[in-house]
């Protein structure tokens, strides 16, 4: 199971900060989240949202293993 973390407005929208979800890949995880909550799925696909798997920012699909940590990071502002 992957440990899924949401931060900032993504956490507020979902109503949770951390969950364990069974998924073999990032694409499968995203699909699960979209099926469960369309608004959250749309927000996760929004501009500026980044994904880190095991504390490394990734792009595209990657495989997940038991114990993977997946963090969805909202767009950052400031400077």
C-alpha positions in Angstrom: 0.0 0.0 0.0 1.2 3.5 -0.8 1.1 6.2 1.9 -0.6 9.2 0.2 -0.2 12.7 1.5 -2.1 15.8 0.6 -1.0 19.3 1.5 -2.6 22.8 1.6 -5.8 23.3 -0.4 -5.6 19.8 -1.7 -5.9 18.5 1.9 -8.8 20.9 2.6 -10.7 19.8 -0.6 -10.3 16.1 0.1 -11.0 16.3 3.9 -8.0 14.2 4.7 -4.3 14.6 5.0 -2.9 11.0 4.8 -4.3 7.7 3.7 -3.0 4.2 2.7 -4.1 3.3 -0.8 -3.4 0.1 -2.8 -2.0 1.0 -6.2 0.7 -0.4 -8.4 1.5 2.8 -10.2 1.0 6.6 -10.0 -1.5 6.4 -12.9 -3.5 3.8 -11.0 -3.5 5.8 -7.9 -4.6 8.9 -9.7 -7.4 6.9 -11.3 -8.6 5.6 -7.9 -8.6 9.2 -6.5 -10.6 10.5 -9.6 -13.1 7.7 -9.3 -13.6 8.4 -5.6 -13.7 12.2 -5.8 -14.0 13.9 -9.1 -13.3 17.4 -7.6 -10.1 16.2 -6.0 -9.1 14.4 -9.2 -9.5 17.6 -11.2 -7.5 19.6 -8.5 -4.7 17.0 -8.6 -4.5 17.4 -12.4 -4.5 21.2 -12.1 -1.6 23.5 -13.2 1.3 23.7 -10.8 0.5 20.6 -8.8 3.6 18.5 -8.3 3.9 14.9 -7.2 6.8 13.5 -5.1 7.3 9.7 -4.8 9.6 8.8 -1.9 10.5 12.5 -1.6 11.6 12.9 -5.2 9.5 15.0 -7.6 8.4 12.9 -10.6 6.7 13.5 -13.9 4.5 11.0 -15.7 3.7 7.6 -14.5 6.0 5.6 -12.1 5.6 2.3 -10.4 4.8 2.2 -6.7 5.9 -0.5 -4.3 4.7 -1.5 -0.8 5.6 1.4 1.5 5.9 4.0 -1.2 5.1 7.6 -0.1 3.3 9.7 -2.6 2.9 13.4 -1.8 0.7 15.8 -3.9 2.0 19.3 -3.6 -0.1 22.3 -4.4 1.3 25.2 -6.5 3.7 27.3 -4.5 3.6 31.1 -4.5 5.8 33.8 -3.0 9.3 34.7 -3.7 
